[in-house]
Amino acid sequence: QSDLLADIEGVNENQLLMDMADQLLTSIPMPTIPQVTYYWGPGETMLIDVWNNGIAPATAAATAEASYRTRVGL
C-alpha cells in the first residue's frame, strides 16, 4: 500500500490521508449495487431478533434471507 502511495505527490505528508489509508487495512469492502439497500432492514431485524429476542441465529438468518429475496423480487 505505501509503495503505491509513495508515487503520489503530497499523500505521504498528509496525515489525514495516511490515517484513511491505514484504516483500509482493516476495512471490509461493501458492494455499492442498488440491491444492497434491500438488505439493511432484514439485516437489522435479524440482529435484533438474535440479541434481544432469543431467536436462534440460523433461524434469524433464514428469515432475513427470505425477507431480502422478497424485497428484491427473487
Secondary structure as the mmCIF struct_conf table of DSSP 4:
data_model
#
loop_
_struct_conf.conf_type_id
_struct_conf.id
_struct_conf.beg_label_comp_id
_struct_conf.beg_label_asym_id
_struct_conf.beg_label_seq_id
_struct_conf.end_label_comp_id
_struct_conf.end_label_asym_id
_struct_conf.end_label_seq_id
HELX_RH_AL_P HELX_RH_AL_P1 SER A 2 ALA A 6
TURN_TY1_P TURN_TY1_P1 ASP A 7 ASP A 7
BEND BEND1 ILE A 8 ILE A 8
TURN_TY1_P TURN_TY1_P2 GLU A 9 GLU A 13
HELX_RH_AL_P HELX_RH_AL_P2 GLN A 15 LEU A 24
TURN_TY1_P TURN_TY1_P3 LEU A 25 THR A 26
BEND BEND2 ILE A 33 ILE A 33
HELX_RH_3T_P HELX_RH_3T_P1 PRO A 34 TYR A 38
TURN_TY1_P TURN_TY1_P4 TYR A 39 TYR A 39
HELX_RH_AL_P HELX_RH_AL_P3 TRP A 40 ASN A 53
HELX_RH_AL_P HELX_RH_AL_P4 PRO A 57 VAL A 72
TURN_TY1_P TURN_TY1_P5 GLY A 73 GLY A 73
#
